[in-house]
Amino acid sequence: MKRSKPFFGLGRFRSVALSVAVLVGFACGPSFDPSEFMSFFMPESGTVQPEDSRYMFSPQFYNESEVAGQYTDSVVVDENIKAWATYAGGNVSESLVSKAIYNQDADAVRSLTSIVGRTNATAVAYLTFAWAADNGRGNPWKATDTPTDSTKLPQLLNDAQKAYTTTNDAFLKERYAFQAVKLACEIGDYKRAQQLYDQLVSPLPKKTFISDWALCRRAGATLALGDHAKAIYEFAQVFDRCPSRRKAAETSLRTHRIHFQESALQYAKTDGERAAVYALCAIQPGEDALSLLKEIVRLTPQNPLVELIMAREINRNEYYFFLTGEEYTRNSLTDSPDSAAFENRKSEAPSYFDKLRTFALESADNKALSNPAFWYTAAAYLDYIGHEYKAAQTHLDQAVLLPTTNKHLKTQIAVQRMLLLATQTDVITPEAENQLIGYLEEFDSTGNFRINNAFISVCKQFATKYQHEKEAKRGGLFSCSRPKNQPTNGPNQAKAYLLTVITTQPGTDTYFASTTEPSAIEDTVSSATVQQTIAFASQANLTDFDKRLIKLSGISNTDLNLLLGRRLMMEHHYAEAADAFVKVNPKTWEKEAFTTYFQKNPFAIKMPQVHTSDGVVNFPAESGKNTYTPVQFARRMADLEQQAKSATGDQAAELYYQLGCGAWNLSWYGNAWLLAKSYWSAVEPPVYDVPTDPVAKQKRFDALMNTDYYTTSHASDYFEQSAKAAKTPAVGDRSAYMAARCEAHAFSVRQSIEQIRNGYVYEEDSTFVKNMRGLRRANYATQYTDFFKNHTHTMFHKEMIRECAMYKDFLLFGEQTGE
């Protein structure tokens, strides 16, 4: 499961991927379902009871959030409430009973006792006793909810036993028996709790779910006394036959990480009881349950958990199969995850998949099981995992021919056909494109992370195929030859890019970890690819697939030209960028992003006017209103470059200085960054979310150290040329100072990278500070040294000392190193 990372663009979904909407500030990255992991097989494709969905595999404790509804005041209607409503003769509503018994609402209590008391005073006596014996597990946030005084529990236990012997009412007698067992557990007298169950509950001639409540308490006592085998058996019977205590029984094993024990079966008297033991243990975390599942099918083939357990085993094995050791360690919920155990289990995943596949095929032919469509679908997925694609296709065809009313199973079959299409397509044909676009349109908007995983995977696979086009196989002697890679043509490059854009996955309120962040696409796509995409989308003879793909991407000509302009500005091709910006809908520049974040003079860097013996050296002021449109700014930069080529002296220095300011402002540090990117983040440059592979990590670091957006190296070149051309000392001083500041930016990027390389060391660490000072002196102090030696004995220097506090900090490095 991937981590989300801090970001500040609204480029979260495709509809905003190329938009101008921007968010700036500190924030957390998008969140996603904590149960999410890499999986393509939906457990819902099996027959699963709604109340059992929490037992589907998840890296979390359960496959659902427990906190949200844990302390609500909602009315609970369960079998106990229904029983009380019936016992009261139908004269009281289930809602009122629930409020009185569970929430202990004062008005509801008065109403219930009044109605019941008219004909049954003993029932009122029991209710009064039960409320007194309540262990106070009400809403902990209510000041009025207080736990029972534990010193009163022994007396309450005696009262329960006494009332049990004196009442002839079977309904109340069973409840007094339960209360006695419960109170003994709460006292901590577990042996007595077991004895009370045997003495009071077991002899009852007629037992209801209340007896199972008591059995659940007895099982807890058994567990507390250390008899895990018998506790498994007892909890299993509660889990199997008592819906209102099913969750409590299962959680008791899960919390204590108790796995299957063969000795638990010695207490079972029937096949049903034995199957209950297998079923409860089969859904526990850390349990390879195929052997248990086989026993459940043998003993009780119609057990409602059979298909859920099979899906759970597939999902659980997917978790190990797809997850890397580094991801497991990083995302583990435990403080010290056992990476060695994980790697051992991961190595077994392929063979376990093969065992599951064999069982799925056996189950498809098992007449005692009632849903062969599910089993063929499961077998087909396991074929796919094992690269047996022809077998996968055959088994899917068999599944389709069988009746099913499960819409999730039908969806799963379609998802697997889509995955097979991506895997089996060697040469992309019009027929393959027609199939592909149908699947992409069907699964474009989903709230299911598994479908999204498949959608993203297929998009990426086809994007790669388009980027590495293959020549179709020829007949005759060459009919068995392999397809050969051909140079990718423009249309195919465009299709690859559009498929990549689609991986940003729109149309859902849920963010998925497998979804690509639009910023990652924008930052890596070349201007050439965007130009190819514009040309592709502008063709008059677009095929049906082409039109549908463009529509699915959600990209307009304005989006593409805006992106092209940004990429060209990042590459400092200003004239071409201006041509692209001209094609952007003018209303774009009037939208919130540009009216907020492109409002300062893009040729200005905030600094004071400097009065020298040569006169006033003006640093262009950041005016309250920017007079440049994006088109005008890009054209002005292009014009300045042309003019500077033929200029000399101070004129050339001024032109290059303005170019330097413009290039500076196109960086992360500037006020025109919106013309280079669609977002801005306070945690840039992005050095934290890097690959763990050493080679890939170094490539990422190398790319960052050469990213002008962070290093401002292009601006530095302009400032250096300005300083060299200047005839007036103050003009040269000014440009030399800015070149040195750009050099400091490049060092800042390198320092951030070194922090990561050194194990996320603090910047203030004395050894790190010393090492970084040496690194800067050796590799990032050329412009600084020049300025410190040649430009700090001038009027410019004196004025800057007086006017600019930041300038003093800037000089500190030279003073510390004795320059």
N, C-alpha and C positions, 0 to 999 in steps of 0.2 A: 504494500500500500504506500503510495507516494505521499510525501508531506506537501501541504500547501505552503506557499511562501508569501511574505509580505509584498504587496504591490499596490500601486496607487492609480492605475488606469481603470476605467470602467470597461476595458476591453475584456470582459469576462466571458461573454457569449458572442457568437458570430454576428449578431445584429449590431454589435457595437465594435466589432473587431477593427474596422477601418474608419470608425466614426471620429468626430472631433471632440466627443465628450471626454472630459478629463477630471480626475479627482487628485488633489495634491494634499499631502499631509501624512500623518502617522496613522496607520491602520493595520489590521491583520488581514492576511490573505483570505480567499474564499474557503469556506469550510465544506466538508462533504460527509456523507454517511460514515460513521465510525465503523460500521460493519462491512464497509467496502473492501474488497481485495480483488486480485485478478482472477476472474472466473467468467466462463461463457455459458455455464449450465444453470438454468433457473430451477431452484428447488420447487417452485410453484407448478412446474410442469408435471409433477407427481400429484397424486391425490393426497391433499394435506388438509386436515381440519383447521379452521381458522385459529382455534385456541392452541394448536400445536405449532404454529409458525415460529414461535419463539425458540423452538428447538432446532430450527435450521442452522446449519453451520455458520459461525461468525467468529472472527478473531476476538470479539468482545465476549463478555460474560454470557450474554444472551443476544439473540437476534432482534432485540428491541430495546427501547429506552424505558428503564424502570422508574426513573426519577420523576418524569413529568406528571404521572398520575398517582404517585405514591401517597401524597398527603392532600388529596382533594376531598371536598365535602360532598361529592356526588352521591346520589342514591344508589346503593348496591342491592340488586335483587338476585339472590342466589337460592339454592335449594332449601336453605334454612329459613329464609324469609318466606318462601312459598309455603313451607311446612307450617310455620306459625300462622300465616294468614288462613290456611285451611283449618288448623286447629282451633282458631278463634271463630270458626263457623261461618267464615266468609263475611263477617260483619266489619272487617277492618281492611283497609287497602294495603297492598304490599309496600307501597311508598311510605306509608305511615309506620308500618312495622320496621322497615329498614332504618328510618330516622330515629326511631325509639331504641332499637336494639344496638345499632352500630354507632350512630352519631350521638345518641343519648340527648337528643333535642328535648328540652324541658316540656314544651307543649305536646310533642309527640308522645313522650313518656306518660304524661297525664292522660292523654286520650286513650292510649293503648291499655293502661292499667284500669281505667274507668270502664272501658268496653268489656275487657276480659273479666274484670272483677265482678261484674253483674251476675255471672253464672259460674265462675270458677275461681274461687279465692286461692286455691292451691297453686294455680298457674301464676297468679300475681306474686305469691310468696316465692316461687321459683325465680321469676324475673327480678325481684328485689335482691334475691341471693346472687343471681348471675351478675347483676350490675356491681354488687359489692365485691364479687370475686374477679371482676375484670382486671387484667393486669395493666390497664392504663395505656394500651397501645393506640390511643387516639391521635389526633393531629398534634404533633409536638410543638407546633407554632401557636397553639391556643393557650392562653394563660390559664384558662379554666380547666384544662386537662391535666390532672395530677395522677401519678402512679398510685397503685394500692399500697397501703402501709404493709410492708412485708411481715411485720410482727403479727399481723392478723391472719396470715395464711394458714397456719396450723389449725386454728379454730375453725376457719372456713372449710378446711378439709374434713374435720370431724363433723361439721354441720352437713356437708354433702353426703357423707357416709350414712349419717343418721336419717336424713331425708330419704335416701335411697331405700332404706329398710322399711320406712313407714308409709311410703306412697304406693298406691296400687295403679296409678295412672302410668301406662306404658310409655307414653310420650315424654312425661316428666322424669320417669325412672331412668330412661336411657340417658337423658341429659344430666341428671345428677351423677350418673356413673362417669360420664365424660368429664364433668367438673372435678370429680375426685382424682382421676388420672392426671388431668391438667394441673391441678394444684400441687400434687405430689411432685410433678416435674419442676414446677416453679420453686418449690421449696429446695429442690436439689436432691430429693430422696428418690433416686431413679429405681432402685430395687423395689421400693414400695409401689412406685407407679406401675411397674410390671405386674406386681402381685394384685393390685387393685383392678387392673384390666382383666386379669384372669378370673378374679373373684366376682367382679361386678358386671363386666361387659360380656365376657364369653358365655355365661349362662343364660343371657337374655334369649327368650324363645323367638323373638322377632327383632331383627336388627335393621337399622336404616343407615344412612350416611353418617349419622352422629356416632355410631359405633366405629366407623372408619376414621372419624376425627380422633376418637380415642386411640385407635390403632396407630395413627400418625404420631400421637404423643408417646405411645409405648415404644414405637420405633426410635424416636428421639432419645428415649431413656436407654434403649438397647445400644444405640450408637455411643451415648455418653459413657456407658459401662465398658466400651471397647469391643463389643461383639459385632464387628463390621459385617460378617457374613449374614447373620440373622437380621441385622438392621436393613441390609439390602433387600432381603426377602420381604420384610414387613413394609418398607417404603414402596416396594414394587407393587404390592397388593393395593395399597392406598392409591398409588398413581394410576393403576389400571382401572379401578372401579369407583373412584370418588372424585368427580370433577372439581368440587369446591376445595379439595386439599391436594389436588394434583401438583400444583405449583410448589406448595410447601414440601411435599414428599420429594420431588425431583431436586429442588434447590438444596435440600439437606445433604444429598450425595455430592452435588456439584460444588458446594461451598467447601466441603472437606476433601475434594478431589479423590473420591472413592471410586475405584474401578471394579469391574466384574471379578467376582470370586466364585470359582466352581462350587465351593462348599455352601454357597447360598442356596443352591438347588436342592440340598438335602431336606429343606423344610417344605418344599413344594409338594402338594398332593395331587395336582392335576396338570395336564398339559398347558392349560390356560395360565396357571400360576407360574409354571416354569417359563412360559413365553413372556409373562409380565416381567420376570427378572431379567431376561435377555433384553427386552425392549427398553427398560429403564436404564440399563447399563450401556446400551448401544448409542444413546444420545448424550453420553457424558463426554466432556472435552478430554482429549488425549487418548482416546480409545479407538484403535483400529477395529471396526465393528463388523467386518464382513462375515467372520465366523459366527458372530452372534446373530446376524441377520439371517444367515442360512438356517439356524435353529428356529428362529421365529417363523420363517416360511414353512419349515417342516411341521412345526407344532400347530400354528394358527395362521394359515396362509391369508386369511381375510383380516388380519390385524391391521388397524388403520394407520399404523406407523411404518409399515413395510416400505412404501415408496418414499416416504420422507427420509427414512434411514439410508436408503440407497442413494438418494440425491445428496444427503449429508456426507456420505462417504466420498462421492465424486467431488463435491465442493471442498471437503477437507483435504483431499489429496491434491486438488488444484492449488490450494494454498501453499503446500510444500513444493509442488512442481514448478510453479511460476515465480515464487518469491525468492529473492537472493538472500544470502546469509547476511549481507550488510543491511538490507532492508529489515530483516527479521530482528537483528540486534537493535537497530535504531528505533523501530516502531513497537518493540515488545512492551507489554504492560508491566513486566516485572523489572525490578532494578538490575538484576544480574541474569539476563537470558542465557540459556545454555546453547551457545552457538554450535558446539560440537554435536550435541544431540540433534539439533536442527539439521545439520549437514548429513548426519547418518540417516535421518528420516527422509530427507530430500533424495538421497541416493536410492532409496527403496521405492520412490514414487512411480517410476515407469513400470516396475514389476507389479506393483499394487494396482495400477490402472489396468494391467492385463488381466489380473484376477477378477477385477470388477467387470470387465468386458465379458469374460467367460460366464460369470454369474448372470449378467444381464441377458445374454443369449439363452441360457438355460431357463431363465424366468419367463422369457417371451414364449417359450414352448410349454411352460408349466400350466396345465389346464386349471389347477387349483387357484391360480392367480387370475385376477379379472381384468387386467388392463395391459394387454400385450403391446399396445401402441406406445405406452410409456417405456416399456422395456426395450423395444426396438430403437426408440429414440435415444435412450441412454447408451445402448450398444453402439449406435452410429456415432455418438459423440466420442465415445472411447476409441472407436476406430479412427476418428479424426485426430485425436491426441496421439495415437500410435502411428500416424501417417499412412493408414490403410484407407485411402480415399475412395477407392472403388467399393470396398465393403461398406463404408459409411454411406455412400449413395444408395446402395442396395437396401440397407437396413432402413434408411429414411423412406424409401419407396414403399417398403413393407408397412412402416408405421402409418403412412398416409392412407393406405387402403383400409385401415382398421377404424372402427367408429370411436369417437371421443367427443365429449361435451366440454372438455377442459380447454378454454381459450388460451391458457398459458402454454399448454402442450403444443397447440397449433403454432403459437408464436415461436416456441423453441425449435420446432422443425424448420420454420422459415429462417431463423437465425443460423441454424446449422447449414442450411442450403447456401446462405450468403457466405459463410466461412469457407465452405467447400468451393464455391465459385472463385473466391480470391486465391485459394491454394492451387486449384487445378487449371487456372487460366495461364497459359504460357504466352500465347500471342493474343493481344486484345483485338477482338473482332467486333463488328457492329452488334452481333447477337449477344456477345458477352456484355457490351455496354448497355444494351437494352435490359438485360437481366439485372445488372448492377444498379442502374438508376432506379428501378422499381424497388429494390431492397433499401436503397438509401433514402428514398422518399418515405417508405414505410417506417423506418426506424430512426428518422432524423430527430424527432422529438420524443423523448422517453424519460420516464421517472425511474427506470430500472438500471442500476449500474452495470449489470451483466450484459444487457442489450447494448448499452453504451460502449462497454469494453469491446464487444464484437464489431460494432459500428466503426469505432475509431481504428481498430485493427485492420478492417477491410479497406477503409479509406487510405491508410498508410501503405498497405500492400499494393493497392492499385496505383497510388502515386509513385511508388518505386518502380512499378512496371512501366508506367508512362515515361519515367525519367531514363529508363534503360530499355528502350524499345528493342524488340527482337525481330529478326527477319523470319518470316513464315517458312515452315519446312517445305522443301521441294520434293517432287515425286521422283520416280525412277531410281537410279543408283543412289540418290541423295535422300531418299524418303526416310531413312533412319538417322540422318544426321541431326545434330542438335541445332536449335535456333541460334543465330549469331546476334550479338548486340550490335545495334546500329546507332549512329549519332541521333540524339533526340531532336526532333523537329520542333518548331515553335508551337504549333497547336497542342502537341503532346506535353510539352513543358507547361503550357498554360493549364491543361487539364490536371496535370500533377499538382500545380499550385492551387487550383480551385478545390481539389480533393483535400489538400492540406488545410485550407481555410475551413472546410466543413468539419474538421476535427475539433473546432472550437465549440461545437455542439450547442445550438441554441434551443429555445422552445421549452425549457424546463425550469422549474424553480430550484432544482437541486444541482449543485456543482459536483462534478465527478472528478476523481483524482486522475483518471486516464484522459480527461479532456485537455487539449492543448491550449495553453494560454496564448491569446492573440499576439501579445507583445513578443513572444518567442518567434512567431512567424514574421512579424514586421521587422524585427531586428536582424533576421538572417536572410530574408529574401533579397535577391539582387535586383537592381533597377532593370536589368535586361529581362529578367523573368516577368516583372510587372509590365514591361513594354510588350512582351509576347502575349501576355494575358489580355491587354487592351486590344491588341491587333486581332486576337482570336475572337473576343467578344464582339468586335465590330464587323466581323465577316457577314456577308449577305447570304451565304449558303450554309448557315448553321444547320446541323442535323437536329432531330428531335432530342437526342441525348444531350447534345451541346446546350440547347436552350434550357432543358430541365436542370442540367448541372449548374449553369450560371444562375438560374433562379434559386436553386437550392443553396448556393453559396451566399446569397443575399447581398452580393457586391454590385454596386452601380458604377457607371462610368466616373461619377464624381469621386466615389470611394477609391477607385483605382488610380485616378489622376492625382488625388491628394496623396496617396501612398507613394506614387512614383515621384512626385515633387519632393516629398520628405526624404526618400532614399537618395535622390540626386543631390539634395542639399547636404545630406550626410556625407556624400562622396565629393562635395564641393564642385559640382557641375552646375553652376548657378544659372547660366543661360538656358540650359535644358530644363532645369527645375522651373524657371519662370514660364517656359512654354507649357509645362504640365499644369502648373497652378492656374494658368489662363483658362484651361478646360474644366476647372472645378466650378460647380454652380456657385455664383457670387453670393448667394444666400448663406453658404457655408461659413463665410467669414463673419457673418452677423450672428452666428450662434454663440451660445454661452461660453464655450471653451475659448474661442478667439477674443470675445469681448472681455474676458477675464484675464487670460494669460498671454495675450499679445498686445499689451497696452503701453509698453515702455519703448523708448527709442532704441531700436535694435543696433544702432551704431554707437550706443553710449555704454560706458562702464562707470558705475557710481564711484566717483572720486572728486576731490575738491579742485577748484581752480587754483593754479599755482602761479604766484607772482614772482618773477625772476628779473634779473637785470636785462634780460632780452624782451621783457614784456610779460603779458599774461599768456600762459599755456592753458588753453581751454580743453578740458576733458568734456566731451559732449554731455550735456545734462540729460538725465532720465526724465524727460518731460512728462507731465501728467497725461498727455494724450499722444499716442503714437500716430505719426502722420503717414506711415507706410502701410500699404496692404502687403500681404505675402508676395503678390506678384511684383509689386514695386521694389520690395526689399531684395528679392532674388535678382531682378534686373539691375538694381543699383550695385549689387555685389559683382555682377558680370561686367558692368561698365567700369567699375573701379579697377578691376583686374586689367582690362584693356588699356585704360588710361595710365596705370602705373608702369606698364611695360615701356612706354616711351618718355616717361617723366624722369626728372633728375632732381637732386638736391632736396630741399625742404618740401617741394611739391610732391615728389615721389614718397618722401617720408610720411607726409600727411595722408596720401592715398593708401599706402600700405598700413598705416596705423588704423584707418577706418576699416580696411579689410580685416585687420586683426580683431578689431572690436566686433565686427559682424560675425566672424568665425567663432570668437569667444562666446557670443550670445547664443549661437546655435548649439552650444554644449550644455551639459548638465548644470553648469555654473551660471548660465546666462538667462536673459529674459526673452529669448526667441526660441527656446527649446521646442515649442509647440510646432515649429516648422520643420523639425527634425524627427520628432517622435509624437505619439498620441498620448503619452502619459509621462508622469514624472514621479520618482520615488525618493523619499528621504533616506532610504537604505541602499541606494546605489553608490558605487558600482556593485553588481550582484555577485559577490565573491563567496557567499555562504552556501548557496545551493549548487554545489559542484559535484561532478562524478567522483566515485571512489576509485575507479580504475586509474592508476598513476599516469598512463599515457593520455587517456581522455582528459584527466584533470589538468595536465600540463598544457594540452591543446587549448583548453578553456582559458587558462591563465594567460597563455601567449596571445590569444585573441583579445582578452581584456586589456592587456598592456599595449595593444596596438589599436585600440578603439579610440578614435579621435574625440568622440563624444565625451569621454572621461579624461583623456590626457591633454586635450587642446593643443596637440602638436602642430596642427595646421595653422591655428592662430599664432603659435609661437614663431613659425616660419615667417609669417607676415610681419610680426613685430621685429624680428631680427633684421629683415630687409629694410624696415623703416629706420631702425637704429643705424644701420650702415649708410643709408642714403642721407641722413640728416646732416645739415650744416650748422644749424642752431643748436647749441649744447643742450638746452632744456628739452627740445624736441627729441633728441637722441636719448636723453636721460629717461624721458617718459616711456619710449618704446622699449628700451633695454629693461626697464623695470617690469613692464608687462610680459616681456619674453621670459624673465626670471620667474614671474608668477605662474606662467604656463608650465615651466619646468617643474615647479613645485606640485602642480596637478599630476603630472606624470609620476612623480615620486609618491604622491599620496595613493595612487592606484597600486603601485608596487608594494607599498607598506601594508595596505589592506590584504594583499595576496600573501605577503610574508607572515602576517598574523595567522592566517589559516594554515599555512605550511608548518608553522611552529606550534600547532595544536591550540589555536584560538587563544593565543597569549594576549594578555592585556597590553594596551599601548604604553601604560605607565611602568611596565616591568623594566627594571634597571638594565638587565642584560639585553633585552629587546631594544630598548632606547639606544644603548651603546652601539649595537649592531646596525641599527637603522641609520644612525648618524654616520657611521663609516660607509654604508651603502650609498647614502646620498652624496657624500663627499666624493666617492669614487665614480658614480654613474649619473648623478642628477644635480650637479652643481656647476656645470659649465657656464650657463647664462647667469647664474647667481654670482659666481666668482667674478665674472666680467663686470657685473653691475657693482658689486661691493668694492672692487678695486678701482674702477674707473668712473663711477658715477655718484660717489658718496662724499665728494668734496666740492659740491656745487650748490648754487642757490636752490635748484630743484630739491636737492636732498634736505636743505634747511627748512624749506617751506613744507615739505611733506612731513617732516618730523613735527612741525608745529600744527599742521592741519589734520593729519590722518593717524589715528591711533593704531590702525591695522598695519601701517607702515613700520611702526616700531617692532611689532611682532615679527614682521617679515625680516627685519635686519637681525633678529636674535640668532639665527643659525650662524651667520658670519661671525658674530661676537663670541659665540660658544666655541667655534672651531679656530678662532684666532686668525681669521682671514684678514 
